[in-house]
Amino acid sequence: MAHEAQKAIARNSVLVRSLPEEHIEPILSRGVFRSYERGETVFLQGERCPGIHVVLEGWIKLYRIAPNGSEAVVSVFAKGESIGEAVALRQRDYPVSAEAATACETMLIPAEALIQLMHRDPEVACSILASTFNHLHSLVTQLEQLKAETGAQRVAQFLLALCDGGRAECRVTLPYDKVLIAGRLGMKPESLSRAFSRLRKVGVTVSRNHADIADIPKLRGFVETDPADAWSRG
């Protein structure tokens, strides 16, 4: 992927588009673009965090190794999302490890570049706080979904978040390892499979690592139905 194309994607990420317009191009010019193969380490727990990672393509999982040696997936990040704001700006070590769940493209924004901007323009600090708030809001939304939505509705909401805006249909790319999606949505892998089956009735077809959504408004309507009604559809 050419750097100009990568910059265009980075510009639309939640973090970068929240910055004052006059600072966006200077930040992008200091970005370090990287590619990772599936399974490749992005960073390890305990390493010093050099900056904020913006996911341009693919999926990155955050995980920790439990005392018994098992892997616990903390979160999964997709295109447009950023990783490590709080750790980077405090110049701390990573509390988790990160691995490419698929082939990935990222941009690393050096923490030093953002800190310098924050000293010169307090509005940059407000923008980064807004980005951090978006992460918090996302976590609250996930908790709300766990309590108020069926598994199929949570999966539908997840797919809608990956769609490009302004279209009636969409194809989204998923990681081959569906355990990651299940973990992100607070589900078991077998529950995820059942949810995908239920969504066929509202125009969702899953094949290997792609989900085809035939009617985005219809899928959005399914998410907004009463959970009891959604279960009856299943």
DAFEN-V249698 format. One record per helix or strand of 3 or more residues. SS is the DSSP state (~ for helix, > for strand). FROM is the first residue (numbers start at 0). TO is the last residue. If there is no record, write none. Layout:
SS	FROM	TO
SS	FROM	TO
//
This chain:
~	2	10
~	13	16
~	20	28
>	31	35
>	40	42
>	50	56
>	59	64
>	70	76
~	84	88
>	96	99
>	103	109
~	110	119
~	121	147
~	150	161
>	169	172
~	177	183
~	188	201
>	203	206
>	209	212
~	215	222
~	226	232
//
